[in-house]
Amino acid sequence: MKIPKIPFSAKDLDMAIRAVPAIKDLFPKAKAGLNSLINEPEYNSKIGKLEDALHDKKAEICKLRERIKELEDCNEEYRQANKYT
């Protein structure tokens, strides 16, 4: 049985292992996670604006549903009035 060739040398592996501590320092600590990379005030401001926009859209949807209900009731009354003529 033939031993498969490794696509990298032992020297490359050694250099990669030695570079890990330097690369590890570039990433946030495990406890902080990705939240440490977020600019809090700017992030909260954007979230607030998006929540306001979402609330406005939901209110608009509610008004449109009420208008649809009114029009359906009006249409039903019209059909009932014309049913007997």
JOMO-V370192 format. One record per residue. SS is DSSP state (~ for helix, > for strand, _ for the rest). PHI is phi in whole degrees, -180 to 180 (NA if undefined). Layout:
# JOMO-V370192
SS	PHI
SS	PHI
This chain:
# JOMO-V370192
_	NA
_	-87
_	-85
_	-68
_	-79
_	-89
_	-72
_	-136
_	-91
~	-64
~	-66
~	-63
~	-63
~	-62
~	-66
~	-66
~	-64
~	-70
~	-81
~	-56
~	-60
~	-69
~	-71
~	-61
_	-68
_	-74
_	-91
_	-67
_	-64
_	-61
_	-69
_	-73
~	63
~	-72
~	-62
~	-71
~	-87
_	-89
_	-79
~	-54
~	-60
~	-66
~	-64
~	-65
~	-64
~	-65
~	-63
~	-60
~	-64
~	-67
~	-65
~	-63
~	-63
~	-64
~	-62
~	-61
~	-66
~	-65
~	-65
~	-64
~	-62
~	-62
~	-62
~	-66
~	-64
~	-63
~	-65
~	-61
~	-61
~	-61
~	-67
~	-65
~	-64
~	-63
~	-63
~	-65
~	-62
~	-63
~	-63
~	-64
~	-68
~	-86
~	-67
_	-96
_	-97
